[in-house]
Amino acid sequence: LAGACGYRIVGMGGQLPGGITRVEVPIFENQTARSDVGRVMTEDFIKRLLESAKVTVATGEGAQAVIKATVTGYKREPITFDSTGKPLANRLTIIMDVNLVSKIDKRLLFGEKAVAVRYDYPVKTDLSENDRLEDQALRSATSEMSQKLVSLMLESF
């Protein structure tokens, strides 16, 4: 009886809208000044998608649908300051649009605009250390964004 109750765990072995099982995932378009964000987001998204859904990544004729995504925002801003006004922490905000489009009839199966994640990280006096911390923040925000996008896609079905 419990199996028929209608509950399911989101993101665990779910299905994409339209019963899609084979998707093409081109590199996410990047409309930001950070040159590597589209590639980094795509790689992590594919990994998360394969872990969470009953789906395979295919290309060309082998794919039933294509997942097109665009990184529309990448913003780093200070959020806390010491008594002299020096930043102590930054907030990284990433914003994306994502669509799942049928390759057969070009129908939009899923679409979400302005999906945002935020990740806070410390600011140091050493510039190379700050670059490293921002890269680490990008990886963490990317992981959070991938989880969020996959969950949204699976929940929509």
C-alpha positions, 0 to 999 in steps of 0.5 A, spaced: 500 500 500 505 504 501 508 504 494 501 506 491 500 512 496 503 517 491 509 520 494 516 519 491 523 522 493 524 528 488 531 527 484 532 520 486 531 515 479 525 520 477 523 521 470 524 527 465 517 531 462 514 527 457 517 520 459 524 523 455 530 518 457 535 520 452 537 527 452 542 532 448 546 537 453 550 542 449 555 546 453 551 551 456 551 558 453 554 563 457 552 571 457 557 573 463 564 575 463 566 569 467 569 565 461 569 558 464 562 558 467 558 555 461 563 549 461 563 548 468 556 548 469 554 543 463 559 538 466 556 538 473 549 538 470 550 532 466 553 529 472 547 530 477 542 529 471 545 522 470 545 520 478 538 523 479 534 521 473 533 515 468 536 518 463 542 517 458 546 523 454 546 522 447 547 526 441 544 527 434 538 522 432 539 518 438 536 524 443 529 525 444 530 532 447 535 537 448 536 541 454 538 548 452 541 552 458 544 559 459 548 562 464 545 569 464 548 572 471 554 571 474 555 577 480 560 577 486 559 582 491 561 584 498 556 582 503 560 584 510 565 589 512 570 590 518 570 597 522 574 600 516 569 598 511 574 593 508 570 587 505 570 580 509 565 576 505 563 576 498 556 573 495 557 569 489 550 569 485 549 565 479 542 566 474 540 561 469 535 560 464 533 552 462 529 549 457 527 542 455 525 541 448 523 535 444 527 534 438 521 531 434 516 536 434 520 542 437 515 542 443 517 546 450 517 540 455 520 544 461 522 551 461 524 555 467 527 562 467 532 566 472 533 560 476 538 563 482 543 560 487 547 564 492 554 562 495 557 566 500 565 566 501 570 569 505 575 575 502 582 575 504 588 580 503 592 575 498 589 576 491 591 569 489 587 566 495 581 570 493 581 567 486 582 560 489 576 562 494 572 565 488 573 558 484 571 554 490 565 558 491 564 557 483 564 550 484 560 550 490 554 554 487 555 550 480 553 544 484 547 547 488 545 550 481 545 543 478 541 540 483 536 545 483 535 545 475 535 537 475 530 537 481 525 542 478 525 538 471 524 532 475 518 535 479 515 538 473 513 531 471 
